[in-house]
Amino acid sequence: MVSVDTLEDNKAFAEKEHADFPLLADPGKQVATAYGVLGSRGFANRWTFYIAPDGKLAYIDRQVNAATSGETVVAKLKELNVPERKSQ
C-alpha cells in the first residue's frame, strides 16, 4: 500500500490495524504522481493495482470501496488465477 502520509503516520496505522502487508510512505507524492493517483486536493485516490508475477500490470481497480475492499481483492486475485497464500 502506498500512502502520501508520513512514515510515522503509516507506522501508527499499521500498528492500529494490525497490517501484515508492506506500506510505503510517500509524503513527497512522487509515487502517487507516477501512478496517476494523486487527486487535485493532494490526496491519493484509493485505487488497487494488481501486478502479475511477471511484473506486468494485470488490472487497476479505480472503484475501491474501503468497506468491502478485502473481499474485492480476494475475488479479483481468484479471477486472475493468483494462488492462495498459505497461513503461517
Secondary structure as UniProt FT lines:
FT   STRAND          2..3
FT   HELIX           7..17
FT   STRAND          24..25
FT   TURN            27..28
FT   HELIX           30..34
FT   TURN            35..36
FT   TURN            40..41
FT   STRAND          48..51
FT   TURN            53..54
FT   STRAND          57..61
FT   TURN            66..68
FT   HELIX           69..79
FT   TURN            80..81
//
